[in-house]
Amino acid sequence: MAGMIPSPNTLIKKDDDAGYIVGWKKKYAFDAGKFTDEVMTYGEAKKKAAKLNAQHDDKVFWPELLAANPHL
């Protein structure tokens, strides 16, 4: 199509993409937070989030791009 500018697919993440932290929230309460003390790659953050999900039944963990939130 004329006038369309191709943009990268931001939903595709590679394990070696840098700048990720682990975010969390409680499943049954309005409490959330981020582990901002350690910045890692997407693959490392994904593994750490999976490990924390297995250890804690009351919280949910996920890898989150640090640059996505400029207020940190």
C-alpha positions in Angstrom: 0.0 0.0 0.0 1.2 3.5 -0.8 2.1 5.6 2.2 2.5 2.7 4.6 5.7 2.7 6.6 6.7 -0.8 7.8 7.3 -1.0 11.5 8.9 -3.7 13.5 6.8 -6.2 15.3 7.3 -5.2 19.0 5.5 -8.4 20.2 8.4 -10.6 19.1 11.0 -10.9 21.9 14.4 -12.6 21.7 16.0 -14.2 24.7 19.1 -12.0 24.3 17.1 -8.7 24.2 18.5 -6.5 27.1 16.8 -4.2 29.5 14.2 -6.4 31.2 13.1 -6.6 34.9 10.6 -8.8 36.7 7.2 -7.3 37.5 4.7 -8.8 39.9 1.2 -8.4 41.3 -0.8 -10.2 43.9 -3.6 -12.4 42.5 -6.3 -11.4 44.9 -5.3 -7.9 46.1 -4.5 -4.5 44.6 -0.7 -4.8 45.3 2.0 -4.8 42.6 5.6 -4.0 42.2 8.8 -4.5 40.3 12.3 -5.9 41.0 14.2 -3.0 39.6 17.5 -3.8 41.4 18.5 -6.3 38.6 18.3 -5.5 34.9 18.7 -8.6 32.7 18.0 -10.1 29.3 14.5 -11.2 28.3 15.5 -14.9 28.6 16.9 -14.4 32.1 13.9 -12.4 33.2 11.5 -15.1 31.8 13.4 -17.8 33.7 13.4 -15.9 36.9 9.7 -15.1 36.6 8.9 -18.8 35.9 10.9 -19.8 39.0 9.1 -17.2 41.2 5.7 -18.2 39.8 6.4 -21.8 40.9 7.4 -20.6 44.4 4.6 -18.2 45.2 0.9 -19.1 44.9 -0.4 -15.7 45.8 1.5 -13.6 43.1 2.0 -13.5 39.4 5.4 -12.6 37.9 6.4 -11.7 34.3 9.3 -10.2 32.4 8.8 -6.4 31.8 10.8 -4.1 29.6 12.4 -1.4 31.8 12.3 1.3 29.1 8.6 0.8 28.7 7.9 2.7 31.9 9.9 6.0 32.1 8.6 6.6 35.6 10.9 4.0 37.2 
